[in-house]
Amino acid sequence: MQSHTTVDSYIKSQDPKVQIILNKLRKIINTQTKEVVESISYGMPGYKLNGKPLIYFGAFKTHIGIYPTPSGISAFQKDLSPYKNAKGSVQFPLASPFPYDIFEKILKYKISENKGEI
């Protein structure tokens, strides 16, 4: 497993088709909130807001995993039911179009939660 120190390095190390998805996820995050802090955490791109975990994402052989903490998963169980998910993660298969709409809904929820609005 390659060790990365920047999100740019992480994304550039992926297959070109996966890079497109990861760059779009990064853009969505940065468009939704300007206060987000980006880093590599747990070996993947991680984002914090107000000092608290917001969302992480990672590329794998057959899927893109997102990690919005357990609250981000439980709040969207109906939307996430077609996908393999666990307490704090969900896997979106690379063989299917990425559900950016679901990602954005989870992200907006997590931003509101981290700002204390929920």
N, C-alpha and C positions, 0 to 999 in steps of 0.2 A: 504494500500500500504506500503510495506516494504521500509525503508530508508536504502540506502547503502552508504558507504563512499569509497569503492574501486571497481574497475572493477572486480577483482577476486570475491568479495562478490556478486556482481550483477549477474555474470555469474553462480556461484555455486548455486544461489537461483532458477534457472530455471530448467525446465524439462530436463532430460539427453539428449534427442534428440535435444532440442533447444540449450543446452550448446555446442554441437558439432558445430552448425552453428555459434554461437557467438564467440567461440574460433577461428574458421577459419577466421571470419571477422577481429578479433583482430590481428591475425597473418598476414593477408594480409596488414593491415594498417602498422604494425611495420616492415614488410619486405620492403614496398615501400619507407619509409622515416624514418631515424633514429632520426631526429630532432623533431618528434611529441611529444606533451605533452598530456598525458592521464589523465583523471579525471572523476569524476561523475558530470554531469551537467544536470540540468533539470530532475534529477532522473534517468539518464541513462548514459551509457558510452559515453564520449565526447572526441574529439581529436582536438587539436589546433596545428597550424603550423605558425611560425612567429607571434605569438600572435593573430592570427585570427582563427575563427572557421573553421575546416576542414570538419569534419563529425561526426555525432552522430548516434547511433543505439539503438534500444530498442525491447524487446520481449513482445508480447501481446498474448492474448488467441488464436487468429487465424492467426496472422501474425508477421513478423519481419518488423519493420519500420526503414527506414534510413532517415536521415535528413542532406543532403549535402548543405544546404542553397539554395535559389532559383536558383542561377546560375548553380548549379550541376544538377538540375532538367531540367531547360529549355534547356540546351545543349544536353540533351539525350531524348527529347520528343518522338522521333520515337521508341527508344529502350524501353521506359517506357510505351508506349501506352497500352500494355496488362494489366497493373497493375493500381490499384487505386493510384492516385497521386494528389498532390496539389502543390501550389506554392513552398514549400520548403521541401516536404516529398513524400515518396513513400512507399507503403505497398506490401510486398511480402508474399503471403499466405503460411502458414505452410503446407498446403495440397499438394503443388507443390514443386519440387526441387528448391532450392535456386539458383538464377542466379548470381553466383559468377563472371562470366565474365562481366556482366553489372556493378556490384558493383565495380570491379577493374577499369573499364573504367571511371566511375564517380570519383573514388578516384584519379586516375592519373590526370584527368582534374583539380580537386580541388587542388592537390599538385602544379601543374603548375601555377594555378591562384594565390595561396597563396605566391608563390615564385616570382610573378610578371612577369612570362614568357608568360602570355596570356593577 
